Amino acid sequence: METIAGVEIYPILSLLIFFSFFVGLGLWVFTYKKEKINEMSQIPLNDNQIV
């Protein structure tokens, strides 16, 4: 693998993609509406809803 020209860019690109995905996911989670999170967390406890 060391003899392939330009192979050193792939680990850098994969790290950047991995890092930006999880940063974006973290931002999405922290900016999500608290009311919606509370509503979704109550779904398993609601017995009166038809599945």
Backbone as XML, in Angstrom:
<?xml version="1.0"?>
<chain id="A" units="angstrom">
  <residue number="1" name="MET">
    <atom name="N" x="0.813" y="-1.189" z="0.000"/>
    <atom name="CA" x="0.000" y="0.000" z="0.000"/>
    <atom name="C" x="0.863" y="1.262" z="0.000"/>
  </residue>
  <residue number="2" name="GLU">
    <atom name="N" x="2.048" y="1.195" z="0.533"/>
    <atom name="CA" x="2.894" y="2.374" z="0.593"/>
    <atom name="C" x="3.408" y="2.766" z="-0.784"/>
  </residue>
  <residue number="3" name="THR">
    <atom name="N" x="3.381" y="1.849" z="-1.724"/>
    <atom name="CA" x="3.893" y="2.163" z="-3.048"/>
    <atom name="C" x="2.834" y="2.787" z="-3.953"/>
  </residue>
  <residue number="4" name="ILE">
    <atom name="N" x="1.575" y="2.793" z="-3.546"/>
    <atom name="CA" x="0.512" y="3.377" z="-4.354"/>
    <atom name="C" x="0.558" y="4.890" z="-4.191"/>
  </residue>
  <residue number="5" name="ALA">
    <atom name="N" x="0.600" y="5.589" z="-5.304"/>
    <atom name="CA" x="0.673" y="7.049" z="-5.264"/>
    <atom name="C" x="-0.649" y="7.633" z="-4.785"/>
  </residue>
  <residue number="6" name="GLY">
    <atom name="N" x="-0.591" y="8.534" z="-3.829"/>
    <atom name="CA" x="-1.769" y="9.231" z="-3.341"/>
    <atom name="C" x="-2.604" y="8.469" z="-2.340"/>
  </residue>
  <residue number="7" name="VAL">
    <atom name="N" x="-2.111" y="7.327" z="-1.849"/>
    <atom name="CA" x="-2.904" y="6.521" z="-0.927"/>
    <atom name="C" x="-3.015" y="7.181" z="0.449"/>
  </residue>
  <residue number="8" name="GLU">
    <atom name="N" x="-2.137" y="8.091" z="0.772"/>
    <atom name="CA" x="-2.162" y="8.714" z="2.102"/>
    <atom name="C" x="-3.352" y="9.646" z="2.302"/>
  </residue>
  <residue number="9" name="ILE">
    <atom name="N" x="-4.055" y="10.006" z="1.253"/>
    <atom name="CA" x="-5.202" y="10.897" z="1.377"/>
    <atom name="C" x="-6.439" y="10.166" z="1.908"/>
  </residue>
  <residue number="10" name="TYR">
    <atom name="N" x="-6.561" y="8.864" z="1.697"/>
    <atom name="CA" x="-7.749" y="8.115" z="2.100"/>
    <atom name="C" x="-7.976" y="8.067" z="3.611"/>
  </residue>
  <residue number="11" name="PRO">
    <atom name="N" x="-6.967" y="7.841" z="4.439"/>
    <atom name="CA" x="-7.229" y="7.887" z="5.889"/>
    <atom name="C" x="-7.639" y="9.278" z="6.357"/>
  </residue>
  <residue number="12" name="ILE">
    <atom name="N" x="-7.086" y="10.306" z="5.750"/>
    <atom name="CA" x="-7.445" y="11.672" z="6.127"/>
    <atom name="C" x="-8.891" y="11.961" z="5.740"/>
  </residue>
  <residue number="13" name="LEU">
    <atom name="N" x="-9.281" y="11.563" z="4.535"/>
    <atom name="CA" x="-10.657" y="11.781" z="4.093"/>
    <atom name="C" x="-11.647" y="10.994" z="4.942"/>
  </residue>
  <residue number="14" name="SER">
    <atom name="N" x="-11.322" y="9.766" z="5.258"/>
    <atom name="CA" x="-12.243" y="8.966" z="6.069"/>
    <atom name="C" x="-12.382" y="9.542" z="7.474"/>
  </residue>
  <residue number="15" name="LEU">
    <atom name="N" x="-11.313" y="10.050" z="8.049"/>
    <atom name="CA" x="-11.388" y="10.689" z="9.362"/>
    <atom name="C" x="-12.244" y="11.949" z="9.300"/>
  </residue>
  <residue number="16" name="LEU">
    <atom name="N" x="-12.079" y="12.753" z="8.265"/>
    <atom name="CA" x="-12.875" y="13.970" z="8.118"/>
    <atom name="C" x="-14.356" y="13.655" z="7.932"/>
  </residue>
  <residue number="17" name="ILE">
    <atom name="N" x="-14.672" y="12.643" z="7.144"/>
    <atom name="CA" x="-16.067" y="12.256" z="6.953"/>
    <atom name="C" x="-16.658" y="11.749" z="8.266"/>
  </residue>
  <residue number="18" name="PHE">
    <atom name="N" x="-15.938" y="10.890" z="8.960"/>
    <atom name="CA" x="-16.381" y="10.347" z="10.242"/>
    <atom name="C" x="-16.609" y="11.466" z="11.255"/>
  </residue>
  <residue number="19" name="PHE">
    <atom name="N" x="-15.648" y="12.364" z="11.373"/>
    <atom name="CA" x="-15.724" y="13.462" z="12.338"/>
    <atom name="C" x="-16.875" y="14.403" z="12.013"/>
  </residue>
  <residue number="20" name="SER">
    <atom name="N" x="-17.014" y="14.798" z="10.747"/>
    <atom name="CA" x="-18.076" y="15.735" z="10.391"/>
    <atom name="C" x="-19.453" y="15.100" z="10.531"/>
  </residue>
  <residue number="21" name="PHE">
    <atom name="N" x="-19.586" y="13.803" z="10.274"/>
    <atom name="CA" x="-20.862" y="13.128" z="10.471"/>
    <atom name="C" x="-21.281" y="13.195" z="11.929"/>
  </residue>
  <residue number="22" name="PHE">
    <atom name="N" x="-20.387" y="12.865" z="12.849"/>
    <atom name="CA" x="-20.747" y="12.845" z="14.258"/>
    <atom name="C" x="-20.898" y="14.244" z="14.847"/>
  </residue>
  <residue number="23" name="VAL">
    <atom name="N" x="-20.171" y="15.210" z="14.346"/>
    <atom name="CA" x="-20.390" y="16.594" z="14.777"/>
    <atom name="C" x="-21.762" y="17.059" z="14.306"/>
  </residue>
  <residue number="24" name="GLY">
    <atom name="N" x="-22.101" y="16.765" z="13.053"/>
    <atom name="CA" x="-23.419" y="17.123" z="12.533"/>
    <atom name="C" x="-24.533" y="16.424" z="13.288"/>
  </residue>
  <residue number="25" name="LEU">
    <atom name="N" x="-24.349" y="15.157" z="13.604"/>
    <atom name="CA" x="-25.341" y="14.410" z="14.371"/>
    <atom name="C" x="-25.500" y="15.000" z="15.766"/>
  </residue>
  <residue number="26" name="GLY">
    <atom name="N" x="-24.398" y="15.369" z="16.388"/>
    <atom name="CA" x="-24.465" y="15.994" z="17.717"/>
    <atom name="C" x="-25.190" y="17.328" z="17.679"/>
  </residue>
  <residue number="27" name="LEU">
    <atom name="N" x="-24.925" y="18.137" z="16.665"/>
    <atom name="CA" x="-25.624" y="19.412" z="16.527"/>
    <atom name="C" x="-27.115" y="19.199" z="16.310"/>
  </residue>
  <residue number="28" name="TRP">
    <atom name="N" x="-27.467" y="18.209" z="15.489"/>
    <atom name="CA" x="-28.877" y="17.917" z="15.240"/>
    <atom name="C" x="-29.583" y="17.492" z="16.527"/>
  </residue>
  <residue number="29" name="VAL">
    <atom name="N" x="-28.931" y="16.658" z="17.314"/>
    <atom name="CA" x="-29.531" y="16.176" z="18.560"/>
    <atom name="C" x="-29.724" y="17.320" z="19.548"/>
  </residue>
  <residue number="30" name="PHE">
    <atom name="N" x="-28.734" y="18.188" z="19.686"/>
    <atom name="CA" x="-28.834" y="19.253" z="20.673"/>
    <atom name="C" x="-29.759" y="20.381" z="20.239"/>
  </residue>
  <residue number="31" name="THR">
    <atom name="N" x="-30.079" y="20.476" z="18.959"/>
    <atom name="CA" x="-30.990" y="21.512" z="18.504"/>
    <atom name="C" x="-32.396" y="20.984" z="18.254"/>
  </residue>
  <residue number="32" name="TYR">
    <atom name="N" x="-32.623" y="19.692" z="18.496"/>
    <atom name="CA" x="-33.935" y="19.093" z="18.283"/>
    <atom name="C" x="-34.895" y="19.634" z="19.331"/>
  </residue>
  <residue number="33" name="LYS">
    <atom name="N" x="-36.158" y="19.796" z="18.979"/>
    <atom name="CA" x="-37.145" y="20.376" z="19.887"/>
    <atom name="C" x="-37.404" y="19.446" z="21.073"/>
  </residue>
  <residue number="34" name="LYS">
    <atom name="N" x="-37.343" y="20.010" z="22.249"/>
    <atom name="CA" x="-37.530" y="19.234" z="23.480"/>
    <atom name="C" x="-38.943" y="18.669" z="23.571"/>
  </residue>
  <residue number="35" name="GLU">
    <atom name="N" x="-39.940" y="19.393" z="23.046"/>
    <atom name="CA" x="-41.311" y="18.904" z="23.087"/>
    <atom name="C" x="-41.453" y="17.617" z="22.269"/>
  </residue>
  <residue number="36" name="LYS">
    <atom name="N" x="-40.808" y="17.573" z="21.117"/>
    <atom name="CA" x="-40.867" y="16.392" z="20.261"/>
    <atom name="C" x="-40.175" y="15.196" z="20.923"/>
  </residue>
  <residue number="37" name="ILE">
    <atom name="N" x="-39.071" y="15.447" z="21.595"/>
    <atom name="CA" x="-38.359" y="14.378" z="22.304"/>
    <atom name="C" x="-39.232" y="13.825" z="23.425"/>
  </residue>
  <residue number="38" name="ASN">
    <atom name="N" x="-39.887" y="14.714" z="24.177"/>
    <atom name="CA" x="-40.775" y="14.260" z="25.248"/>
    <atom name="C" x="-41.957" y="13.478" z="24.684"/>
  </residue>
  <residue number="39" name="GLU">
    <atom name="N" x="-42.494" y="13.928" z="23.557"/>
    <atom name="CA" x="-43.610" y="13.227" z="22.926"/>
    <atom name="C" x="-43.201" y="11.816" z="22.490"/>
  </residue>
  <residue number="40" name="MET">
    <atom name="N" x="-42.045" y="11.699" z="21.863"/>
    <atom name="CA" x="-41.576" y="10.385" z="21.412"/>
    <atom name="C" x="-41.218" y="9.475" z="22.583"/>
  </residue>
  <residue number="41" name="SER">
    <atom name="N" x="-40.744" y="10.052" z="23.693"/>
    <atom name="CA" x="-40.379" y="9.218" z="24.840"/>
    <atom name="C" x="-41.608" y="8.643" z="25.543"/>
  </residue>
  <residue number="42" name="GLN">
    <atom name="N" x="-42.774" y="9.245" z="25.340"/>
    <atom name="CA" x="-44.009" y="8.760" z="25.962"/>
    <atom name="C" x="-44.728" y="7.707" z="25.118"/>
  </residue>
  <residue number="43" name="ILE">
    <atom name="N" x="-44.315" y="7.496" z="23.879"/>
    <atom name="CA" x="-44.991" y="6.553" z="22.989"/>
    <atom name="C" x="-45.072" y="5.137" z="23.574"/>
  </residue>
  <residue number="44" name="PRO">
    <atom name="N" x="-44.011" y="4.574" z="24.152"/>
    <atom name="CA" x="-44.120" y="3.210" z="24.697"/>
    <atom name="C" x="-45.078" y="3.111" z="25.889"/>
  </residue>
  <residue number="45" name="LEU">
    <atom name="N" x="-45.345" y="4.221" z="26.553"/>
    <atom name="CA" x="-46.187" y="4.202" z="27.742"/>
    <atom name="C" x="-47.660" y="4.412" z="27.434"/>
  </residue>
  <residue number="46" name="ASN">
    <atom name="N" x="-47.982" y="4.835" z="26.230"/>
    <atom name="CA" x="-49.371" y="5.080" z="25.855"/>
    <atom name="C" x="-50.019" y="3.774" z="25.419"/>
  </residue>
  <residue number="47" name="ASP">
    <atom name="N" x="-50.888" y="3.233" z="26.270"/>
    <atom name="CA" x="-51.559" y="1.972" z="25.958"/>
    <atom name="C" x="-52.829" y="2.163" z="25.167"/>
  </residue>
  <residue number="48" name="ASN">
    <atom name="N" x="-53.366" y="3.378" z="25.138"/>
    <atom name="CA" x="-54.647" y="3.600" z="24.503"/>
    <atom name="C" x="-54.557" y="3.864" z="23.006"/>
  </residue>
  <residue number="49" name="GLN">
    <atom name="N" x="-53.396" y="3.841" z="22.434"/>
    <atom name="CA" x="-53.242" y="4.076" z="21.008"/>
    <atom name="C" x="-53.266" y="2.753" z="20.242"/>
  </residue>
  <residue number="50" name="ILE">
    <atom name="N" x="-53.910" y="2.767" z="19.082"/>
    <atom name="CA" x="-53.961" y="1.589" z="18.229"/>
    <atom name="C" x="-52.686" y="1.519" z="17.396"/>
  </residue>
  <residue number="51" name="VAL">
    <atom name="N" x="-52.084" y="0.354" z="17.362"/>
    <atom name="CA" x="-50.824" y="0.187" z="16.615"/>
    <atom name="C" x="-51.103" y="-0.075" z="15.161"/>
  </residue>
</chain>
